[in-house]
Amino acid sequence: MGRKQVHSVHFYFEKVGLTLKERGKLKCFINSLIAKEKKNLNNLNYIFCNDNALLEINRKYLNHNFYTDVISFDLSSSRKEILADIYISVDRIRENAKSFKITMEEELHRVMLHGLLHLCGYNDKTEVQRQLIRKKEDFYLNLYFARST
């Protein structure tokens, strides 16, 4: 008998002092977003780290020498599939939440969705692209938090 392949979402925390509430619900929501965007989930890893770890990744793999909140690595061989790692700086999330005067939870979820939307084909290089990805973030954030109440 062959083993059934598990397609799923995983969360990893690299000494960042972060707790992620309602992980099961969040995983289900991420799965539904992927389905709505007409993609198939293979495996998705969210790695929560600090500024220095993400800066090192940014330098090493993208030749960028600046802090960022999220980096998505698409490891799939097909545009229809999600097989990826998403690295998130918890330090940036905390700073951004303070700057934008929103809760850390909201900023964390926005950045998680932003990284996933990149994997679904959305970009943010131009102003038009930034507006579209922001609109998608808002749509999915509202959907997620509406289900929470």
N, CA and C atoms as an extended XYZ file, in Angstrom:
447
Properties=species:S:1:pos:R:3:atomname:S:1:resname:S:1:resid:I:1 pbc="F F F"
N         0.827       -1.190        0.000 N   MET     1
C         0.000        0.000        0.000 CA  MET     1
C         0.866        1.246        0.000 C   MET     1
N         0.528        2.191       -0.853 N   GLY     2
C         1.269        3.450       -0.895 CA  GLY     2
C         0.763        4.414        0.165 C   GLY     2
N         1.650        5.267        0.624 N   ARG     3
C         1.252        6.291        1.599 CA  ARG     3
C         0.646        7.472        0.874 C   ARG     3
N        -0.403        7.998        1.451 N   LYS     4
C        -1.039        9.177        0.878 CA  LYS     4
C        -0.156       10.396        1.153 C   LYS     4
N         0.096       11.185        0.122 N   GLN     5
C         0.893       12.388        0.283 CA  GLN     5
C         0.062       13.449        0.999 C   GLN     5
N         0.645       14.049        2.017 N   VAL     6
C        -0.043       15.078        2.777 CA  VAL     6
C         0.299       16.449        2.192 C   VAL     6
N        -0.724       17.173        1.810 N   HIS     7
C        -0.556       18.527        1.284 CA  HIS     7
C        -0.955       19.472        2.412 C   HIS     7
N        -0.001       20.273        2.848 N   SER     8
C        -0.366       21.066        4.009 CA  SER     8
C         0.460       22.330        4.195 C   SER     8
N         0.041       23.059        5.208 N   VAL     9
C         0.664       24.311        5.611 CA  VAL     9
C         1.354       24.060        6.952 C   VAL     9
N         2.578       24.564        7.081 N   HIS    10
C         3.345       24.379        8.317 CA  HIS    10
C         3.849       25.731        8.802 C   HIS    10
N         3.969       25.851       10.119 N   PHE    11
C         4.491       27.066       10.740 CA  PHE    11
C         5.730       26.716       11.552 C   PHE    11
N         6.811       27.458       11.338 N   TYR    12
C         8.059       27.255       12.065 CA  TYR    12
C         8.476       28.576       12.701 C   TYR    12
N         8.955       28.492       13.922 N   PHE    13
C         9.316       29.687       14.681 CA  PHE    13
C        10.774       29.594       15.110 C   PHE    13
N        11.571       30.559       14.669 N   GLU    14
C        12.994       30.567       14.986 CA  GLU    14
C        13.289       31.561       16.108 C   GLU    14
N        12.998       31.167       17.335 N   LYS    15
C        13.305       31.973       18.528 CA  LYS    15
C        12.852       33.424       18.399 C   LYS    15
N        11.583       33.611       18.094 N   VAL    16
C        11.067       34.963       17.883 CA  VAL    16
C        10.012       35.383       18.905 C   VAL    16
N         9.673       34.516       19.824 N   GLY    17
C         8.688       34.877       20.838 CA  GLY    17
C         7.331       35.218       20.267 C   GLY    17
N         6.889       34.440       19.309 N   LEU    18
C         5.604       34.682       18.648 CA  LEU    18
C         4.706       33.479       18.855 C   LEU    18
N         3.447       33.764       19.187 N   THR    19
C         2.448       32.691       19.231 CA  THR    19
C         1.430       32.984       18.151 C   THR    19
N         1.097       31.974       17.427 N   LEU    20
C         0.134       32.117       16.349 CA  LEU    20
C        -1.170       31.484       16.805 C   LEU    20
N        -2.202       32.320       16.957 N   LYS    21
C        -3.497       31.841       17.448 CA  LYS    21
C        -4.252       31.089       16.356 C   LYS    21
N        -5.061       30.155       16.791 N   GLU    22
C        -5.995       29.441       15.906 CA  GLU    22
C        -5.314       28.918       14.644 C   GLU    22
N        -4.265       28.162       14.824 N   ARG    23
C        -3.498       27.665       13.682 CA  ARG    23
C        -4.325       26.800       12.739 C   ARG    23
N        -5.186       25.971       13.302 N   GLY    24
C        -6.023       25.108       12.465 CA  GLY    24
C        -6.938       25.914       11.562 C   GLY    24
N        -7.569       26.917       12.141 N   LYS    25
C        -8.462       27.789       11.369 CA  LYS    25
C        -7.683       28.550       10.294 C   LYS    25
N        -6.485       29.019       10.664 N   LEU    26
C        -5.651       29.753        9.726 CA  LEU    26
C        -5.222       28.855        8.562 C   LEU    26
N        -4.863       27.618        8.864 N   LYS    27
C        -4.478       26.668        7.809 CA  LYS    27
C        -5.649       26.423        6.858 C   LYS    27
N        -6.846       26.254        7.410 N   CYS    28
C        -8.038       26.058        6.561 CA  CYS    28
C        -8.272       27.275        5.675 C   CYS    28
N        -8.106       28.468        6.250 N   PHE    29
C        -8.311       29.688        5.473 CA  PHE    29
C        -7.280       29.798        4.349 C   PHE    29
N        -6.028       29.499        4.647 N   ILE    30
C        -4.976       29.539        3.625 CA  ILE    30
C        -5.299       28.561        2.505 C   ILE    30
N        -5.771       27.376        2.869 N   ASN    31
C        -6.185       26.395        1.862 CA  ASN    31
C        -7.312       26.937        0.997 C   ASN    31
N        -8.285       27.621        1.612 N   SER    32
C        -9.411       28.140        0.833 CA  SER    32
C        -8.953       29.278       -0.081 C   SER    32
N        -8.021       30.121        0.382 N   LEU    33
C        -7.480       31.188       -0.464 CA  LEU    33
C        -6.787       30.579       -1.685 C   LEU    33
N        -5.992       29.568       -1.452 N   ILE    34
C        -5.278       28.905       -2.551 CA  ILE    34
C        -6.275       28.342       -3.567 C   ILE    34
N        -7.342       27.736       -3.082 N   ALA    35
C        -8.370       27.192       -3.978 CA  ALA    35
C        -9.077       28.320       -4.745 C   ALA    35
N        -9.410       29.427       -4.052 N   LYS    36
C       -10.067       30.563       -4.711 CA  LYS    36
C        -9.183       31.158       -5.812 C   LYS    36
N        -7.874       31.101       -5.607 N   GLU    37
C        -6.937       31.622       -6.600 CA  GLU    37
C        -6.582       30.564       -7.661 C   GLU    37
N        -7.308       29.448       -7.632 N   LYS    38
C        -7.181       28.372       -8.631 CA  LYS    38
C        -5.783       27.757       -8.675 C   LYS    38
N        -5.244       27.531       -7.480 N   LYS    39
C        -3.954       26.868       -7.328 CA  LYS    39
C        -4.165       25.586       -6.544 C   LYS    39
N        -3.194       24.698       -6.608 N   ASN    40
C        -3.224       23.461       -5.844 CA  ASN    40
C        -2.119       23.497       -4.799 C   ASN    40
N        -2.467       23.174       -3.564 N   LEU    41
C        -1.483       23.185       -2.494 CA  LEU    41
C        -0.696       21.887       -2.492 C   LEU    41
N         0.607       22.014       -2.570 N   ASN    42
C         1.489       20.882       -2.340 CA  ASN    42
C         1.984       20.990       -0.909 C   ASN    42
N         2.842       21.971       -0.654 N   ASN    43
C         3.361       22.188        0.695 CA  ASN    43
C         3.759       23.653        0.841 C   ASN    43
N         3.365       24.244        1.953 N   LEU    44
C         3.663       25.651        2.207 CA  LEU    44
C         4.215       25.779        3.620 C   LEU    44
N         5.426       26.315        3.725 N   ASN    45
C         6.074       26.523        5.017 CA  ASN    45
C         6.183       28.016        5.295 C   ASN    45
N         5.667       28.423        6.448 N   TYR    46
C         5.871       29.783        6.945 CA  TYR    46
C         6.963       29.695        7.993 C   TYR    46
N         8.039       30.450        7.803 N   ILE    47
C         9.145       30.467        8.747 CA  ILE    47
C         9.216       31.865        9.343 C   ILE    47
N         8.962       31.954       10.636 N   PHE    48
C         8.975       33.231       11.344 CA  PHE    48
C        10.351       33.400       11.977 C   PHE    48
N        11.037       34.484       11.605 N   CYS    49
C        12.405       34.704       12.062 CA  CYS    49
C        12.586       36.161       12.471 C   CYS    49
N        13.814       36.561       12.741 N   ASN    50
C        14.073       37.955       13.119 CA  ASN    50
C        14.637       38.733       11.932 C   ASN    50
N        14.823       40.037       12.143 N   ASP    51
C        15.339       40.917       11.088 CA  ASP    51
C        16.666       40.435       10.512 C   ASP    51
N        17.588       40.058       11.397 N   ASN    52
C        18.920       39.678       10.928 CA  ASN    52
C        18.887       38.437       10.048 C   ASN    52
N        18.073       37.464       10.412 N   ALA    53
C        17.960       36.245        9.599 CA  ALA    53
C        17.393       36.575        8.219 C   ALA    53
N        16.360       37.414        8.169 N   LEU    54
C        15.758       37.753        6.875 CA  LEU    54
C        16.668       38.663        6.054 C   LEU    54
N        17.411       39.524        6.723 N   LEU    55
C        18.383       40.361        6.013 CA  LEU    55
C        19.446       39.489        5.348 C   LEU    55
N        19.907       38.473        6.047 N   GLU    56
C        20.908       37.558        5.489 CA  GLU    56
C        20.345       36.816        4.268 C   GLU    56
N        19.115       36.377        4.348 N   ILE    57
C        18.458       35.709        3.209 CA  ILE    57
C        18.328       36.697        2.054 C   ILE    57
N        17.933       37.922        2.352 N   ASN    58
C        17.775       38.956        1.335 CA  ASN    58
C        19.102       39.218        0.617 C   ASN    58
N        20.169       39.287        1.385 N   ARG    59
C        21.500       39.515        0.790 CA  ARG    59
C        21.957       38.314       -0.040 C   ARG    59
N        21.819       37.140        0.544 N   LYS    60
C        22.354       35.922       -0.079 CA  LYS    60
C        21.618       35.517       -1.355 C   LYS    60
N        20.295       35.563       -1.306 N   TYR    61
C        19.519       35.027       -2.431 CA  TYR    61
C        18.981       36.091       -3.394 C   TYR    61
N        18.811       37.323       -2.913 N   LEU    62
C        18.213       38.351       -3.765 CA  LEU    62
C        19.147       39.531       -4.025 C   LEU    62
N        20.335       39.493       -3.445 N   ASN    63
C        21.308       40.582       -3.577 CA  ASN    63
C        20.734       41.930       -3.174 C   ASN    63
N        19.876       41.919       -2.147 N   HIS    64
C        19.310       43.144       -1.592 CA  HIS    64
C        19.905       43.357       -0.210 C   HIS    64
N        20.331       44.567        0.072 N   ASN    65
C        20.953       44.845        1.362 CA  ASN    65
C        20.041       45.740        2.206 C   ASN    65
N        18.843       45.231        2.490 N   PHE    66
C        17.906       45.993        3.316 CA  PHE    66
C        16.958       45.046        4.032 C   PHE    66
N        16.384       45.554        5.117 N   TYR    67
C        15.394       44.786        5.872 CA  TYR    67
C        14.100       44.716        5.076 C   TYR    67
N        13.393       43.630        5.259 N   THR    68
C        12.083       43.462        4.634 CA  THR    68
C        11.213       42.649        5.577 C   THR    68
N         9.919       42.662        5.338 N   ASP    69
C         9.031       41.915        6.225 CA  ASP    69
C         8.767       40.496        5.743 C   ASP    69
N         8.840       40.264        4.429 N   VAL    70
C         8.494       38.937        3.911 CA  VAL    70
C         9.270       38.643        2.624 C   VAL    70
N         9.685       37.389        2.507 N   ILE    71
C        10.283       36.895        1.266 CA  ILE    71
C         9.653       35.545        0.967 C   ILE    71
N         9.131       35.395       -0.242 N   SER    72
C         8.517       34.131       -0.678 CA  SER    72
C         9.449       33.430       -1.654 C   SER    72
N         9.673       32.148       -1.415 N   PHE    73
C        10.462       31.324       -2.329 CA  PHE    73
C         9.542       30.293       -2.960 C   PHE    73
N         9.294       30.457       -4.243 N   ASP    74
C         8.464       29.527       -4.999 CA  ASP    74
C         9.344       28.345       -5.417 C   ASP    74
N         9.032       27.164       -4.911 N   LEU    75
C         9.818       25.963       -5.196 CA  LEU    75
C         9.087       25.015       -6.140 C   LEU    75
N         7.954       25.448       -6.656 N   SER    76
C         7.128       24.569       -7.491 CA  SER    76
C         7.651       24.508       -8.922 C   SER    76
N         7.229       23.478       -9.603 N   SER    77
C         7.607       23.316      -11.005 CA  SER    77
C         6.454       23.676      -11.936 C   SER    77
N         5.349       24.117      -11.347 N   SER    78
C         4.159       24.449      -12.127 CA  SER    78
C         3.529       25.721      -11.586 C   SER    78
N         2.960       26.529      -12.480 N   ARG    79
C         2.272       27.758      -12.050 CA  ARG    79
C         1.007       27.459      -11.265 C   ARG    79
N         0.462       26.262      -11.434 N   LYS    80
C        -0.787       25.879      -10.772 CA  LYS    80
C        -0.563       25.379       -9.351 C   LYS    80
N         0.687       25.108       -8.993 N   GLU    81
C         0.991       24.463       -7.720 CA  GLU    81
C         1.637       25.442       -6.737 C   GLU    81
N         1.311       25.252       -5.447 N   ILE    82
C         1.975       26.000       -4.388 CA  ILE    82
C         2.875       25.022       -3.639 C   ILE    82
N         4.156       25.208       -3.831 N   LEU    83
C         5.202       24.485       -3.097 CA  LEU    83
C         6.219       25.566       -2.770 C   LEU    83
N         6.237       26.004       -1.503 N   ALA    84
C         7.001       27.215       -1.220 CA  ALA    84
C         7.366       27.352        0.246 C   ALA    84
N         8.346       28.244        0.462 N   ASP    85
C         8.716       28.712        1.792 CA  ASP    85
C         8.487       30.212        1.828 C   ASP    85
N         7.851       30.671        2.900 N   ILE    86
C         7.642       32.102        3.100 CA  ILE    86
C         8.313       32.474        4.416 C   ILE    86
N         9.309       33.354        4.317 N   TYR    87
C        10.034       33.832        5.496 CA  TYR    87
C         9.461       35.176        5.918 C   TYR    87
N         9.197       35.317        7.210 N   ILE    88
C         8.609       36.545        7.736 CA  ILE    88
C         9.431       37.029        8.924 C   ILE    88
N         9.789       38.321        8.886 N   SER    89
C        10.503       38.929       10.004 CA  SER    89
C         9.499       39.433       11.039 C   SER    89
N         9.517       38.821       12.200 N   VAL    90
C         8.628       39.236       13.278 CA  VAL    90
C         9.014       40.639       13.777 C   VAL    90
N        10.308       40.966       13.716 N   ASP    91
C        10.753       42.317       14.086 CA  ASP    91
C        10.093       43.373       13.196 C   ASP    91
N        10.061       43.129       11.884 N   ARG    92
C         9.437       44.082       10.945 CA  ARG    92
C         7.942       44.169       11.213 C   ARG    92
N         7.308       43.032       11.503 N   ILE    93
C         5.866       43.016       11.778 CA  ILE    93
C         5.563       43.920       12.974 C   ILE    93
N         6.354       43.773       14.034 N   ARG    94
C         6.148       44.603       15.234 CA  ARG    94
C         6.318       46.089       14.902 C   ARG    94
N         7.391       46.421       14.188 N   GLU    95
C         7.653       47.822       13.822 CA  GLU    95
C         6.555       48.385       12.927 C   GLU    95
N         6.164       47.608       11.917 N   ASN    96
C         5.125       48.061       10.989 CA  ASN    96
C         3.792       48.272       11.702 C   ASN    96
N         3.448       47.361       12.592 N   ALA    97
C         2.187       47.484       13.331 CA  ALA    97
C         2.175       48.792       14.120 C   ALA    97
N         3.294       49.114       14.772 N   LYS    98
C         3.377       50.383       15.513 CA  LYS    98
C         3.258       51.574       14.563 C   LYS    98
N         4.011       51.530       13.464 N   SER    99
C         4.001       52.636       12.494 CA  SER    99
C         2.611       52.871       11.893 C   SER    99
N         1.930       51.766       11.547 N   PHE   100
C         0.623       51.870       10.905 CA  PHE   100
C        -0.521       51.994       11.913 C   PHE   100
N        -0.172       51.912       13.214 N   LYS   101
C        -1.161       52.000       14.289 CA  LYS   101
C        -2.268       50.951       14.142 C   LYS   101
N        -1.808       49.709       13.906 N   ILE   102
C        -2.725       48.575       13.831 CA  ILE   102
C        -2.201       47.495       14.782 C   ILE   102
N        -3.002       46.473       15.000 N   THR   103
C        -2.553       45.402       15.888 CA  THR   103
C        -1.483       44.562       15.196 C   THR   103
N        -0.653       43.953       16.017 N   MET   104
C         0.371       43.070       15.469 CA  MET   104
C        -0.297       41.894       14.736 C   MET   104
N        -1.404       41.416       15.279 N   GLU   105
C        -2.122       40.301       14.655 CA  GLU   105
C        -2.564       40.655       13.230 C   GLU   105
N        -3.106       41.856       13.058 N   GLU   106
C        -3.558       42.258       11.725 CA  GLU   106
C        -2.377       42.369       10.755 C   GLU   106
N        -1.293       42.989       11.201 N   GLU   107
C        -0.127       43.134       10.336 CA  GLU   107
C         0.487       41.772       10.010 C   GLU   107
N         0.535       40.892       10.988 N   LEU   108
C         1.071       39.546       10.763 CA  LEU   108
C         0.255       38.818        9.696 C   LEU   108
N        -1.056       38.866        9.816 N   HIS   109
C        -1.907       38.193        8.834 CA  HIS   109
C        -1.795       38.847        7.460 C   HIS   109
N        -1.695       40.172        7.420 N   ARG   110
C        -1.542       40.860        6.131 CA  ARG   110
C        -0.257       40.391        5.439 C   ARG   110
N         0.825       40.327        6.179 N   VAL   111
C         2.106       39.926        5.586 CA  VAL   111
C         2.076       38.449        5.174 C   VAL   111
N         1.434       37.621        5.968 N   MET   112
C         1.299       36.204        5.591 CA  MET   112
C         0.534       36.083        4.275 C   MET   112
N        -0.558       36.831        4.150 N   LEU   113
C        -1.344       36.799        2.916 CA  LEU   113
C        -0.570       37.416        1.758 C   LEU   113
N         0.165       38.480        2.020 N   HIS   114
C         0.962       39.129        0.979 CA  HIS   114
C         1.958       38.131        0.369 C   HIS   114
N         2.675       37.420        1.226 N   GLY   115
C         3.624       36.422        0.731 CA  GLY   115
C         2.939       35.343       -0.094 C   GLY   115
N         1.781       34.912        0.351 N   LEU   116
C         1.029       33.891       -0.377 CA  LEU   116
C         0.496       34.421       -1.706 C   LEU   116
N         0.035       35.656       -1.720 N   LEU   117
C        -0.466       36.249       -2.965 CA  LEU   117
C         0.644       36.359       -4.016 C   LEU   117
N         1.872       36.605       -3.588 N   HIS   118
C         2.995       36.580       -4.536 CA  HIS   118
C         3.081       35.207       -5.198 C   HIS   118
N         2.903       34.166       -4.413 N   LEU   119
C         2.967       32.796       -4.952 CA  LEU   119
C         1.794       32.496       -5.889 C   LEU   119
N         0.713       33.240       -5.716 N   CYS   120
C        -0.467       33.080       -6.580 CA  CYS   120
C        -0.362       33.916       -7.853 C   CYS   120
N         0.755       34.637       -8.014 N   GLY   121
C         0.989       35.361       -9.254 CA  GLY   121
C         0.873       36.872       -9.178 C   GLY   121
N         0.591       37.413       -7.994 N   TYR   122
C         0.468       38.864       -7.851 CA  TYR   122
C         1.837       39.470       -7.551 C   TYR   122
N         2.081       40.648       -8.113 N   ASN   123
C         3.340       41.348       -7.901 CA  ASN   123
C         3.089       42.721       -7.297 C   ASN   123
N         4.169       43.382       -6.934 N   ASP   124
C         4.049       44.731       -6.378 CA  ASP   124
C         5.187       45.632       -6.848 C   ASP   124
N         5.616       45.433       -8.077 N   LYS   125
C         6.720       46.229       -8.640 CA  LYS   125
C         6.247       47.598       -9.133 C   LYS   125
N         5.042       47.664       -9.654 N   THR   126
C         4.509       48.932      -10.161 CA  THR   126
C         3.379       49.408       -9.245 C   THR   126
N         2.978       50.647       -9.395 N   GLU   127
C         1.890       51.195       -8.582 CA  GLU   127
C         0.580       50.443       -8.830 C   GLU   127
N         0.297       50.118      -10.081 N   VAL   128
C        -0.931       49.374      -10.414 CA  VAL   128
C        -0.901       47.991       -9.756 C   VAL   128
N         0.236       47.317       -9.814 N   GLN   129
C         0.371       46.003       -9.168 CA  GLN   129
C         0.219       46.118       -7.656 C   GLN   129
N         0.816       47.163       -7.068 N   ARG   130
C         0.715       47.366       -5.611 CA  ARG   130
C        -0.739       47.582       -5.198 C   ARG   130
N        -1.477       48.346       -5.996 N   GLN   131
C        -2.888       48.581       -5.683 CA  GLN   131
C        -3.692       47.283       -5.749 C   GLN   131
N        -3.409       46.461       -6.747 N   LEU   132
C        -4.137       45.198       -6.901 CA  LEU   132
C        -3.831       44.230       -5.762 C   LEU   132
N        -2.548       44.080       -5.429 N   ILE   133
C        -2.206       43.133       -4.361 CA  ILE   133
C        -2.746       43.626       -3.019 C   ILE   133
N        -2.752       44.947       -2.814 N   ARG   134
C        -3.309       45.514       -1.578 CA  ARG   134
C        -4.814       45.264       -1.501 C   ARG   134
N        -5.490       45.407       -2.639 N   LYS   135
C        -6.932       45.149       -2.692 CA  LYS   135
C        -7.220       43.676       -2.354 C   LYS   135
N        -6.395       42.777       -2.881 N   LYS   136
C        -6.543       41.341       -2.581 CA  LYS   136
C        -6.265       41.066       -1.103 C   LYS   136
N        -5.223       41.699       -0.567 N   GLU   137
C        -4.913       41.541        0.862 CA  GLU   137
C        -6.116       41.964        1.695 C   GLU   137
N        -6.661       43.143        1.395 N   ASP   138
C        -7.811       43.658        2.140 CA  ASP   138
C        -8.998       42.708        2.033 C   ASP   138
N        -9.256       42.214        0.830 N   PHE   139
C       -10.364       41.287        0.614 CA  PHE   139
C       -10.213       40.050        1.500 C   PHE   139
N        -9.048       39.425        1.437 N   TYR   140
C        -8.843       38.193        2.204 CA  TYR   140
C        -8.746       38.447        3.706 C   TYR   140
N        -8.152       39.565        4.110 N   LEU   141
C        -8.111       39.907        5.541 CA  LEU   141
C        -9.526       40.085        6.085 C   LEU   141
N       -10.352       40.819        5.351 N   ASN   142
C       -11.743       41.025        5.782 CA  ASN   142
C       -12.486       39.705        5.859 C   ASN   142
N       -12.253       38.843        4.897 N   LEU   143
C       -12.883       37.528        4.886 CA  LEU   143
C       -12.435       36.707        6.092 C   LEU   143
N       -11.139       36.719        6.368 N   TYR   144
C       -10.598       35.940        7.484 CA  TYR   144
C       -11.136       36.461        8.816 C   TYR   144
N       -11.055       37.766        9.035 N   PHE   145
C       -11.498       38.302       10.318 CA  PHE   145
C       -13.006       38.283       10.462 C   PHE   145
N       -13.759       38.294        9.363 N   ALA   146
C       -15.217       38.163        9.429 CA  ALA   146
C       -15.585       36.763        9.940 C   ALA   146
N       -14.796       35.778        9.558 N   ARG   147
C       -15.045       34.404       10.026 CA  ARG   147
C       -14.666       34.252       11.493 C   ARG   147
N       -13.817       35.156       11.989 N   SER   148
C       -13.349       35.069       13.384 CA  SER   148
C       -14.372       35.585       14.374 C   SER   148
N       -15.299       36.394       13.893 N   THR   149
C       -16.240       37.021       14.838 CA  THR   149
C       -17.483       36.202       15.023 C   THR   149
